[in-house]
């Protein structure tokens, strides 16, 4: 292909020269480029496209020739806010539990113990008062009964006791309160005791003794008889003794 001259190479076609080229026939001028220059422009366009693709590839993941590029989104770092919030909540719960235990639960327990002790003390005091009242009531009842018995005994008529005159030996031990030669005197004393409710036995003289003896009791052993004699000495005198008949 014949190379046409550029307009600037034809001085006659330049508008500044005031005339147009005779060969243009009034058509617009066409800019001609060499084939080598077109190839260079295509190569520059491909170079720019390749450069753009290389720039879109992540710098830490180089793309090998012939491989298809796959976009991998960057891994986002997880937020630590939930962990911090959880720790704060746990700390608040622990502190609240500590405060509730020391300032609510413990005082409540101490108050309950004090109330329980006070209740038990009140119950013990009431039980003691009831016991004292019961004892006082029993003592008063006993005193009233003793007074009633004394009055009844004073108003009661003495029972006439028996008088027995022994005729033969019984081999028993008798508590003797008096003795006399005259049996009438002994009988008079026996009658007096009989009116007071004391039963008597008259022991006639036996052996070398010529006295009548007046006994108020008899026992099967000497020890019992002597013990009884010691008891009645305060009433009948120290001359009370024991005789076996």
HULIN-V501098 format. One record per helix or strand. SS is the DSSP state (alpha for helix, beta for strand). FROM is the first residue (numbers start at 0). TO is the last residue. Records with the same first field share a line. If there is no record, write none. Layout:
# HULIN-V501098
SS=FROM-TO ; FROM-TO
This chain:
# HULIN-V501098
alpha=6-8 ; 14-16 ; 34-55 ; 80-154 ; 182-194 ; 221-235
beta=162-164 ; 172-179 ; 199-202 ; 211-218 ; 240-243
